[in-house]
Amino acid sequence: MKNVLIIDYGTGNLKSVHNAIKRISEKQDCKILVSSSVEDLKKSTHIILPGVGAFESCLNGLIKTKVRGCLEEMVLGEKKPFLGICVGMQMLATKGFENGEFAGLDWISGEVKKINNKNNNLKIPHMGWNSLKFLKETAFTKRLLKKMKKKSINDISAYFVHSYNFKNKNANEKVITTCYGEEITAMISKENIIGTQFHPEKSHYFGLAFLKTFLEQD
């Protein structure tokens, strides 16, 4: 049985993520919890960290739940499948530069900086559908694209709402990008850790296929 924990730290699209997971898991033996309990975290098999808002406030919210230590043990130690969404991905970085300079979780080396808008011709935040570019094949993307057999790899889009861009230090950890004034990191991956700048829970057929692939991770 899969125990999916959506971490509740006072921010994020909790209901939307919960409903998307429920939709794809109705025929599976799957329990979904929205919680900030250490005990629930320890019992989980899959962990999702959503995020909406500013880098610092999201980190502070996570710290206040007092699950950070246990979260690192479960993800970095026990290697449980982990998915960070939007700011939930950005918090994995070494540093964030939204309204100042703040230390991130530093699970994936990189910095989160404002989208380059030198010509002031872009609407910020970046909000809407953008096509995706797959930079490399991983075991995850291979299974994902099998589920997308009705779609060309060059005809896949996802839904974004953000003003900041995760700039990876290690290019090998950047899996999917999009373009909005500059190259935008759309998905990162390192061992059992996955992060998406796009919102899979709002990305219709592709997003549901993405979440279903995540639940298949061991």
Residue pairs with C-beta under 8 A, 6 or more apart in sequence:
1 29
1 30
1 31
1 45
2 25
2 28
2 29
2 30
2 31
2 45
2 46
2 215
3 30
3 31
3 33
3 43
3 44
3 45
3 46
4 21
4 25
4 30
4 31
4 32
4 33
4 44
4 45
4 46
4 47
4 48
4 215
5 33
5 35
5 40
5 41
5 43
5 44
5 46
5 47
5 48
6 12
6 14
6 17
6 18
6 21
6 32
6 33
6 34
6 35
6 48
6 50
7 35
7 36
7 41
7 47
7 48
7 49
7 50
7 62
7 65
7 67
7 71
8 14
8 34
8 35
8 36
8 65
9 36
9 58
9 61
9 62
9 64
9 65
9 67
10 61
10 64
10 65
11 50
11 51
11 52
11 53
11 57
11 58
11 61
11 87
12 49
12 50
12 51
12 52
12 58
12 85
12 86
12 87
12 88
13 50
13 52
13 85
13 199
13 201
13 202
14 34
14 50
16 199
16 201
16 202
17 48
17 50
17 85
17 201
18 32
18 34
19 201
20 200
20 201
20 207
20 208
20 211
21 30
21 32
21 48
21 211
21 215
22 32
23 208
24 208
24 211
24 212
24 215
25 32
25 215
28 215
30 215
33 40
33 44
35 41
36 65
36 67
37 67
38 66
38 67
38 70
41 47
41 67
41 70
41 71
41 74
42 70
42 74
44 74
44 80
45 80
45 81
46 80
46 81
46 82
46 83
46 214
46 215
46 217
47 71
47 74
47 75
47 80
47 81
47 82
47 83
48 82
48 83
48 84
48 85
48 88
49 62
49 82
49 83
49 84
49 85
49 88
49 91
50 85
50 86
50 88
51 58
51 84
51 85
51 86
51 87
51 88
51 89
51 90
51 91
52 58
52 86
52 87
52 161
53 87
54 87
54 98
54 99
55 87
55 90
55 91
55 96
55 97
55 98
55 99
55 102
55 104
55 112
55 164
56 96
56 98
56 99
56 100
56 102
58 87
58 88
58 90
58 91
59 91
59 96
59 102
59 104
59 105
62 68
62 71
62 91
68 105
72 105
74 80
75 82
75 107
75 192
75 193
76 107
79 191
79 192
80 192
81 192
81 194
81 214
81 217
81 218
82 192
82 193
82 194
83 194
83 195
83 196
83 214
84 90
84 91
84 92
84 193
84 194
84 195
84 196
85 195
85 196
85 199
85 200
85 201
86 161
86 162
86 196
86 197
86 198
86 199
87 162
88 195
89 166
89 188
89 195
89 196
89 197
90 96
90 104
90 112
90 164
90 166
90 195
90 197
91 104
91 105
92 104
92 105
92 106
92 107
92 108
92 166
92 188
92 193
92 195
93 104
93 105
93 106
93 108
93 109
93 110
93 111
93 112
93 166
94 103
94 104
94 106
94 109
94 110
94 111
94 169
95 101
95 102
95 103
95 104
95 111
95 112
96 102
96 104
96 111
96 112
96 164
97 111
97 112
97 113
97 114
97 164
98 112
98 114
98 163
98 164
104 112
107 190
107 193
108 168
108 170
108 173
108 188
108 190
108 193
108 195
109 168
109 169
109 170
109 173
110 166
110 167
110 168
110 169
110 170
110 188
111 166
111 167
111 169
112 164
112 165
112 166
112 167
113 164
113 165
113 167
114 124
114 163
114 164
114 165
115 122
115 124
115 126
115 162
115 163
115 164
115 165
115 180
115 181
115 182
115 184
116 165
116 181
116 182
117 124
117 181
118 181
122 180
122 181
124 163
125 161
125 162
125 163
126 160
126 161
126 162
126 163
126 180
126 184
127 160
127 161
128 159
128 160
129 157
129 158
129 159
129 160
130 157
130 158
130 160
130 178
130 179
130 180
130 184
130 186
130 198
131 154
131 155
131 156
131 157
131 178
132 156
132 157
132 158
132 176
132 177
132 178
132 186
132 198
133 176
133 177
133 178
133 179
133 186
134 141
134 145
134 153
134 175
134 176
135 174
135 175
135 176
135 177
136 172
136 175
138 175
138 189
140 175
140 189
140 194
140 213
140 214
140 217
141 175
141 176
143 213
143 216
144 209
144 210
144 213
145 153
147 209
147 212
147 213
148 156
148 206
148 209
151 205
151 206
156 206
157 203
157 206
158 178
158 186
158 196
158 198
158 199
158 200
158 203
158 206
158 207
159 198
159 199
159 202
159 203
159 204
159 207
160 178
160 180
160 184
160 186
160 197
160 198
160 199
161 199
162 197
165 182
165 184
165 185
165 197
166 185
166 188
166 195
166 197
167 185
168 174
168 185
168 188
173 188
173 189
173 190
174 185
174 187
174 188
175 187
175 188
175 189
176 186
176 187
177 183
177 184
177 185
177 186
178 184
178 186
178 197
178 198
184 197
185 197
186 196
186 197
186 198
187 194
187 195
187 196
187 197
187 198
188 194
188 195
189 195
192 217
194 214
196 210
198 207
199 207
200 206
200 207
200 208
200 210
200 211
201 207
201 211
203 210
